[in-house]
Amino acid sequence: MPVLVVFGSPVSPFVRKVEAVLRHSGQAYDFESINIMDMPDWFLEISPLRRIPVLRDKSIGETGIAGTLADSSAICLYLDRKYDAGLYGATAFDAGQAAWLEEYADSDLAMTVGMKVFRPIMFPRFAGQASDIETARKAWHEKLPRNFDYLERLLDGKDFFVNDTYSIADIAIGCQLTQLDLVVGLPDRQIWPGLAAHTENMKARPGFTENLAICGKMLGGLLPEKIDLS
Ligand SMILES: N[C@@H](CCC(=O)N[C@@H](CS)C(=O)NCC(=O)O)C(=O)O
């Protein structure tokens, strides 16, 4: 029986991030689904910010708050330290850069991807209504190109963001870009070839593959084809 339990939904990019770190570390885990529209009271006790994911390490606590961590960044750091996953860079500067890019992905990029593209497209469909394509199109054309430009410049022909070594930065950025890919596709390969290739590379990584297969099944019926925002 695994000692680790992830609480969340696979379609959350922050849950995907935790699954990518767990699978990269070779750790088995149980998954407990949480509906973010209707979070149970027992879950709110371990997630005071009302967010998924939460991790429980049953070797530390089996019930209540003991043994739980909220927030994907806290969880991933914990898993990296516990299993020596090597995802935070070899040098002090690499660690700082990895932490910065994780924060960039989880804040500015996630806000646009989640609130301006994924949710306006998918959430109305969950309720049987039409997607808000205009909000998504505006973000795709007016906001995301600046994010893509920055990330393309940082990659500068390399495979990975920090010292050309797989790190939490690749995972966090990959989680947001694959979230986009689920509904509208990759950044234009003609303009951002490195970033498009990076996202394809992430899709084949442990944790991403399994998570995205489940997301495809969960969303496929509601969104049979990706939406063209061009
Ligand atoms: N900083 C948090 C962000 C987590 C987050 O925003 N999760 C979203 C799902 S993608 C959520 O739980 N939203 C709850 C809601 O919208 O009510 C982390 O890294 O875990």
The ligand as a Gaussian input file, in Angstrom:
#p B3LYP/6-31G(d) Opt

LIG

0 1
 N       -0.594000      27.736000      -5.688000
 C       -1.442000      26.582000      -5.715000
 C       -2.498000      26.765000      -6.795000
 C       -3.476000      25.604000      -6.833000
 C       -4.739000      25.972000      -7.603000
 O       -4.989000      27.138000      -7.963000
 N       -5.580000      24.972000      -7.829000
 C       -6.870000      25.213000      -8.463000
 C       -7.180000      24.134000      -9.483000
 S       -6.140000      24.254000     -10.906000
 C       -7.955000      25.145000      -7.411000
 O       -7.869000      24.363000      -6.494000
 N       -8.996000      25.956000      -7.537000
 C      -10.089000      25.921000      -6.634000
 C      -11.196000      26.824000      -7.049000
 O      -11.101000      27.440000      -8.101000
 O      -12.166000      26.920000      -6.289000
 C       -0.600000      25.332000      -5.960000
 O        0.484000      25.470000      -6.524000
 O       -1.014000      24.238000      -5.547000

